[in-house]
Amino acid sequence: MERSNYILLRKVRNKFPFKRWSIRTIMLASFVLMVMIPLLTMVVVSYQSYKSIVTEQSTQQTLRTLEQVSVGVDREAGQIMNTVGYLYKDPILLAAVDEAHSQGADGTRVQSLVHNYFQYTNELIDVVFFFRGGGAYSANRAVPIDESLMRTSLWYNKSLAAPSQIKLFGVQPSHMSELDEKYINTAAVALPSDMNDQSQVEVIYFVFKGSLFQHLFESSTKEQGDFLVLDNESRAIAANRETYIQNWLDQPSYLYKTGWYSSGEYTVSIDGRTAFITYFTAPVTQFKVIHIIPYDSLTRPLRKVLNMTLWVGGMSTVLFLAASWFFVRTITGPISSLVRCMYRVQTGTLQLEFDPSGPSEIFMLGNKFHAMIKEMEVLMKDKEEQQRAKAMAELQALQSQINPHFLLNTLNAIKLMAVISRVPNIQKMTDAFIRLLSTSLNRGGTMHTIKEEIDYLEQYLYIMEFRYGSFDVQWHFDDRLYGSFVLKQLIQPIVENAIVHGLQHKEHDGQMKLSGFLEDQKVVIVVEDNGPGIESNDLDELLAPSSEDNYNSIGIKNVNDRIRLHYGESYGLKLISEAGGGTRVEVHLPFVGSTSETRERDDD
């Protein structure tokens, strides 16, 4: 797989020759990338962040303004609707209207009663009463009555369809030439049928000035853009621009989203221009108070900041590139001269005329280059000496192998003499020592099987019995461990420690147990003795001796260090002992199969 990838890469390189860039080009390109990309990223991120902050602040401020306007709308509309609600239920007023209409009486009393209801405002123009079976009466005589036209109008029929429900019909152009008002607000209410025996009035029509709600914008808003208020049927009851009153026949499509939530904001395209719309719902009347502002007006300060940032960034980039060119030139010029000199050295010319220059590091490099040429011969001589020393080391290594072989041959001769002299103890002891020495000479690698380690221990224990007397040794090893590999002579120091510091102090009944088993796919070898044990204070000293004079502690520590160095920190020795209770040493090792050992032997 790797070879096929390499061949493919070679083909691509041959088809598209790659020209190596000079250090000057790389440094200039790096400077441009390190400046331009972070600068542009910073400008874009800053602009977007600032735009989000400005938009959020503008939205929050506008929502607070709309909330204030909605409070005024609820107050004005609620006051009017409460007044109308009391008025149409007033039997005294209804009786006075019936009397004025039927008898042609003076309307002063009706006018006074109506004025008492609306004395809190001067926005009321007139109140017109329509009677069942025909006829109409104007309280203030301010509105010309075209009864047939009014009875067929939309507001009249909507009022009849919902008796007792007070209808506000919003701001609309005034088509009454007799009025000085350009726009008017109207409301109407139809009397319920259960009041037919109280009065002949069928519908009451209220006409207000167009400024009924307009003053809310003048007193509560200082924002740019357009403000308007829509009633529950999407009719404009107030607006700060006449276009929403004159030309608005139905709710525009770009305001549909205002009905989705009680408040919020969104962007929309209006006549090809992006606009930002914020809306809030009056809590009582549920009228929508809406603010519309062109997005350009909202982000105009941002564009000034962006243009200024780009201008400053552009000037900074030009200055930086100029400084970078000078900086690169002071570095690459001396390097180019040094490269040319190196090329001449490569061709065999050692006589150079080179004047070091540039920054201190390059100047020092040029001086060192001259010193390097002079030292080349010295280095070549040193290399010859190293080769000679290596040959001597190999010869000494060969001699170091000859001497142990001579020792083994001598021991074999002693063994043969013991056989001839019929001295079996000397023969067996010599044979055990030969086997121990053969293992110590590291033939075949640094590891052998647990079975071989057991054989090694048996020979070692045989020799130790001659020195320290006889003691009982019990062997209990799981057959599955025999093929697992361990470091050579790993258990011997532990066994020696058990004999010297444990069983040596037993006059009789000295026992040692050597066992091995598998635990969680790990090898555990245990050496136990019934010696005097170890004080709890001395257990830590065995694994980390404070003095090199303690040979016993150093031996145990070396075994632990060998295990951790070879297998890792998760393996090692575990000591369990107490005074008078013997000692138990557990050796925790990984299970190493024949494959790993074969590879290690090959490496050796």
N, C-alpha and C positions, 0 to 999 in steps of 0.2 A: 504493500500500500504506500509506504513512504517513498519507495523507489519510483513508483508510477507518478506520484506527486512531484518528485524532483525532476523527472523527465518532462512533465507537462510545464513546469516552471522554466526549464531550459528552452523549450520550444517558444514559450511566450517571450522570453528575453531575446531570442534570436529573431523573432518576427518584429518585435518592437524594441529596438536597441535602446538601452537605458544609458543616458548620459549623466555621469556623476556631477553634481553641482559643486561649485567651489565654496569654500568656507565663507567667502564674502557674500555670495548669493544666499546661502543658508541663513547667515546671521541677519541680513537685511530682511529676508522673507519672514524670519522668526520675529524680528522687531515689529514688522507691519502687522503680523497676525496677533502678537501679544498686545498691541495697542488698539488696532482697529476693532477686532472682534470684542474684546472687553468693553471698549468705549461704546460701540453700537449697542451691545447688550445692556450696558448700564443706562444708555439713553432710552432704549425701548422700555426696559423694566421700570425706570423712573417715571417715564411718561405715563405708562399704563397704571402704575401705582398712584401717581398724582391725580390722574383722571378718575380713577375709582374713588379716591378720597374726596375730590371736589364734587363728583356726582353724588356720592353718599351724603356729604354735608348739605348739598343743595336740595337733595330729596328730603332729608330730615327737616330742613328749615321750611321747605314748601309744605310738607305735611303738617307742620305746626301751624303755619298760616292758614291752610285749608281747614284745620280743626277749629281755629278761631272763627273763620267765616261760617263754618257749619253750626257753631253755637249761636251766632247771630241769626242764621237762617231759621234754625229751630225756634229761637225766641220770637222772631217776627211772624213766622208762619203759624206757630202755636198760639200766639196772642190773637192773631186774626181769626183762626179757626175756633178758638174758645169764644171770642166775641160773637162770631156768626152763630155758633151753637146756642148761646144764650138768647140771641136776638130772635131767631126764627121760632123759639119756643115761648116768647113773651106774649101772653094773651092780651095785655093792654095795648101793646104796639100793633098786634094783628087787628084788634078791634078798631083802633084808630085808623088803620089803613083801609079796612073795609068801609068805615064810615066816610072817609074822605073820597073813596072811589065811587061809592053808591050815591052819596048825597051831594057830591061836588063841593064838600066843605073845604075850608081853608086848611092847607097842609102844614101850617106852622107847628101844630102839635106833633105831627109825624116827624117833621124835620128835627124838632127838639128832642124827641125820644131817640131818634137815630144818632143824633149828635152826642147824646149822653153815653151811648155805647162806644163811640169812636173818638171820645174827647182826648185820648192819649196820643193821637196821631193826626196830622194834617194831610195825610196821603189819600184820604177817601175823597172821591169825586162825586159819586152818586150811588143810590140804592134804588133798584127798579123792582117793583112787585108785579108779577104776572098772575092773573086770576083764572080760575077754572071757567071754562065756557067763553073766555075772551076778555080782553081788557087788560090795561097795564097802568101802573101808577109810579111816577118818579118822585122820590122824596125831596131832592134838591133842585129838581127841574134843570139839571145840568146836562143830561144825556138825551139827545133826540131819540124818540122811540119809533122804530120801524117794526111794529109788532109782528107782522107776517114774516119778515126776514129773521127776526130774532127767534121766533118759535120754531123755525125750521133749521136753525143753526145746530152745529154739533154739540156745543156746550149745553144747550137746552135739553136735547134728547138724552145726553149722558146723565144729566141731573135727574130727569124723570125716571131713567132706568135704575137709579140707585137712590131712592128717597132717604132723607136724613143724613146722607153722606155729603160732607162739604167738599166741593171740588175747587181746587186752585188751578187756573188755566194758564198761568205763566204770563210772561211779558210778550206783547205783540204790538205791531204798528197800529196806531189809531187812525181809523178811516172816518172819524167824526170831525168835520170841519169846524163845528161849533166849539170844540175843545182846543185849548192851547197846548195840550200835551201831544208830543210826537209818538210816545209809546204809553201803553196802559197795561196794568195787571188786572185780571178779572177773577172772580170767584162766584160760585153759585151753589144753591142748595134747594132741593125739592122737599116740600112738606109731606110727611107720611100720611097715609090714608086715614089713620086714626085721629087726625086733627081736622078732618073735613068738616066736622060739626062745630069747630071753633072759629074757622075762618075760611074765606073763599080763595085765599092766596094759594097758588099752586107752586110757583118757583120764585125765589128771591135772587136777584142778580146784583153783584157788587162790582163797582168799577173803581180802581185805585190808580194813582199816578204811576208812571213807568219807573219812577225812582224809589218804589216801595222797597226793593231789595238792592238797588244799585249802590246805595250809600254804604253798604257793607264792604264793597271792594275799595271804595275811596278811603274808608277809615281803618281798614284792617290789612291792606296789602300794599307793599312797596316793591313787590317783585316785578321782574320783567316778564313779558309774555301775556297770554290771554287767560282770563278767568271766566267761568260760567257755572251756573247752577242748573241742574236738570231735575225735574220732578220725577215721580214714579213712572210716568208714561213718557219719559225722555223728552219732555218739552222744556225749553229754556225759560226759566222764570226770572233769570237775571244774567247779564253778561256785560263785560266792559268793552265790547266791540259790537258795533251795530250789525256787522255782517252775520252774526249768529242769530240776530233777531229778524232781519229783513229777508234773508235767503234760506233760513233753516226750515225746511218742510218736514224733514224726518231726521232721525239720528244718523250721523255719518257712520260708515263702517269702521272707521278707525277708533270709534269710542265704544265699540261692542265689549271690549275687554274690561271696561269699567264696571260692568255688571257681574263679573266673575267673583270678585272679592270685595270686602268692605273698604279696603284701602290698598294702595300699591303704586307701582310705576312701571312704565315700559316705553320702548322706542317704537316709532311707527313712521311710515312715509306718507307725507301729506303734500300733494301736488308736486311730487318729485323731490321734496326736501325732507330730510330726517328731522323728526320732532320728538321731544321728550314729554311724556304725559304723566302727570301725577294726579291721583284722585283720592277723595276721602268721602265716606258716607256719613251724613248727619245722623246721629243716633236716634232721634225722635221721629223726624219726618221721613227718614231714609232717602232724602234728596242727595244727589251726587254733586259734590263741589269739585270742580276739575280745573287743573292748571295746564296750559299747553305752551311750550316754549321751543323755538327752533334749537336743534342740537348745536348749531354753529354758535349761537349766542351763549350757550352754556359752556362750550369748550374754547371760546375765543381767548381767554387768559392762558389756557393750556398751550395753545398754538404759539403764543408769544414766548412762553417758557421753552417750548420745543425748539423754536427758531434760534433763540439765544443759546441754548445748549449746543445745537448743531454748529453754530458759528464759533463758539468757544472751543468745541471739540475739534473742529476743522483746523483752527489756528494752532491748537496744541499739537495736533498730529503733524502738521507741516514742520513746526519747530522740532518736534521729537525726531522726525525722519532726517532732518538736517543734522541734528546732533548724532543720530545713529550712524549716518554715513561717515562722519568724521571719526567716530569711535571705531567703526569697523575698519576703516582705512589704517588707523594707527596699529591695529592688531594684525590684519591680514598682510600688510606690506612687508613687515619684517619676517613673518612666517613664510611668505613666498620666497624671499631671499634665502632663508634657511633651507627650504625644500630644494632649491636649485643646488645649493652646496652639497646637500645629502645625495643628490643624484650624481654629482661629480665623484663623490666618495664611492658610490656604488660602482662606478665605471673604473675605479682603481686609482683615482687621482687623490692623493693625500695632501698635496701642497695647495692650500686654499688661501684666498684673499677675501676674508669675510669680516665686515665691520658690524658687530651686533648693535641693534637699535630697538626702538619700541618700548613698551612698558617694561617694568622691572623684571617680571617673570620671563618675558620673551628675551630680554637682554641677558638674563642669567642663563636661559636655555642656549643662546648662541655661545656664551663663554664655555658652558659645560660641553658643548659639541666639540670644541677644540680639544678639551681635556679628554673627551671620549676617544678621539682619534689617536691621541698619544698613548692611551691605555690599552688600545686594542692588542698590541703585541704582548703586553703583560698578561692580559686575559687569556690569550692563546697559550702562553706558557703555563698559566695556572690550570688550564684545561688538560694539558698534557700530564701535569703532576697529578691531577685528579684521576685520570685514567690509570696512571701507574699505581696510585694508592688503592684504587678499586681492585686491580689485579692482585695486589698484596693481601687485601682483605679476603678475596676469594680463596687465596692460597691458605691463609690462616684458618678460614672456615673448614677447609678440607682437612687441615691438620687436627682441628678440634674434633672432627669426626673419627680420625684415626686413633686418637688417644682413648676414647671410650671403647672402641672395638678391641683395643689391646687389653683394656681392663676386663672386658667380658671374656676374652680368650683366656686370660690368667685365671679368672674365677672358674671357668670350665675345667682348667687343668687341675685346680685345687679339688674340685668336685670329683674328678677322675681319680686323683690320689686317695681321696676319702673312700671311694668305692673299692680301690685296690687294697687299701689298708683295713677295709671292713669297719669303717667308723660311720654308721648310718646317720647319727645326729648331725655330724659335720656335713655329711653329704646332703641331707634334707635342708639344713639351714643355708648352705651355699646355694642350693638350687632355688630356694625361696628368694635369696638376695639377688640372684641373677635375674629372676623374673621381675623383681621390683626395679632393678637397675635398667632393664630393657624398657620398661614402661616409662621410666623417668627420662630416657634419652629422646623421647618425643618422636619415635619412629611411627609413621602413619598418620601424623597430624596431632592436633591438640585435644581431640575428643575420642572417646571410645564408648562402647555400649555399657549399659548398666551391668550386664553379665560379666564383661571384662573388668569392670570396677570391682565387682564382688570377688572375682578371682584374685585381683590385686590385693584386696583387703584380707583375703584368707592367708596369702603369703605373708603379709605384713603382721597379722595377728600371730602367725606361727613363730616369727622371729621375736615378737614382743613377749611371748610366753616364756621364752628362754631367759629373758631379762627380768621380768616382773613376776614370774611364777604363773601357775595355771589358774585360769578363771573360765567360767562357763559362758559360751557365746551361742546365742539363738538367732537363727536366720528365718525371716518370714517376708518373702518378696512375691508380689503378684507376677505371675508368669508373663503378663502382657507388657511388663516393664523391661524385660530382658533386651528387647531390640531397640529401646530408646537410648539416644546418645546423651552423654554428659561430659563435662570437662574432666580431663585426666587428673587423678589424685585429688579430687574434690572432697571426698569423705574422709580421707586419711588423717588430716589434721584434727577433725572432730573426734575420730576414734582414738587418736593419740592423746587428746585432751581428756577423754573419758578414762583412759588407762592411768595416765600419770597423776591426774588430780582427783580421780574417783576410785578406781579399783585398787590402786597401789596402797591405799589406806585400809583396805579390807584384808584382814588376816586370812579369812576363808569365806566361802560362799559368795565370791565376787561374780556378778552376773552382768552380761551386756546383751542387749537385744538390738538387732539391726533389722529393720523392716522397711518395706516400700509398697506404696499403693497409689491408685489413681483417685484423684478428687477434683471433680469439675474439669476434667480433661487436663489436669495438671499433675505432675509427678511430685509426690511427697515421700521423702526418705527420712526415717526416724532413727536416731541413735540414742539409746537409753542405757543408763547404768544405775546400780543401786548403791552408789558411793555416798559420801557425806552430804552431797548437795552444795548449793551455792547460796550465800546470803543475798537477800533481795537487793541490797545496796550495790552488790558487785555485778548484777546481771547486765546493767547498762555499760559497765566498764569493759565487759568482754567484747561488745560490738563497737565501742568507741573508746579505746584505751587512752588514758591521759599521759602515759609514759611509755617510751619505747623499751624500757627495761623489762616490761611484763611480756615475756615471750609467749606465754599462753594466750593472752588477750590479743596480741598481734596476729597470732595464727588464726584465731577465730575471725578476727576482723578481715584478714586477707581473704578468707573463704567467702565471707559476705560481700566484700568488694568485688571479687572475681565474678560472683553470680550476678550482681547488679550491673557490672560493667558489660558483661557478655549478653545477659538476657533482658535487662531493664530493671527499673526501680520497683516494679510490682512483684519481684521475686527476691529471695534471700533466706536468711536464717531466722528462726523463732526459738527462743530459749525459755524453757519452763523448769523452774527448780525452786526448792526451798530447803533450808537447813535441815539435814537429817532425813530428807525424803528423796534423795537421788536427783538425777538431772536428765532432762529430755530435750534433745535438740532436733528441731524439724527443719529439713532442707526443702524449700519449695522451688520447683523447676518447671519449665515448660516441657511438654512431651515432644521430643524431636525425633522424627522418623528417619529412615535410611536415606531418603532423598536429600534432605538438608545436609546430612553428614557426608554423603558422597560428593556433593557440590563443594563442601568445605575442604575435603581431602584433595579434590582436584585443584582448588585454589592454592593449597599449600604446596 
